């Protein structure tokens, strides 16, 4: 967990998470306010900023729900729409590596 490594001040992480929690959509956290897309690896990085396990689990659960409900059968995608079940990007092993490195 990033919080344990003190890479960021706790107040910064809490402020970020307060903002992000208000932006959550059915399948995750949009990358910015122009489109409801997200990058899977960025989303996992953001989840690691959570100060409480339930915050982390909420965001990851949304990502897992998307992976479970999408009709795409590619191993994983670089980016996807947080409000729909369809992929928008190319498949990439990078997000899988990010998932395997998280400990929360």
Steps between C-alpha positions, in 0.01 A plus 500: 500500500638840403385654828737276690797614296444871582548597134225758543384693804191341652300822460572504125382140463183570699423813296551311174287208613218731617490654153533168315228330704251758368599423138456121513285339235360149472820351360761722655657843517522716185849623420381859447181698444500504118393138446399214730806292413769375731834329477499177692853541636432861609183387671691241703760761592218727618348217704833468679454857632202387707560532871239239592471147361132546413586796272761292320262204473217719365707630210655163420156335520372739232793408277441128561128546427590656166738213418236246597215667307677614182430305184864539396713190536840669469720430805480860618482844348706814530192719542124465519177694552400519868131513415485218244611140473694538174873547458640803319864412484754240419584198709810527714667293773602810697181527710532136599850571628365797696231284662749235600723756673227650723471410865215652695 
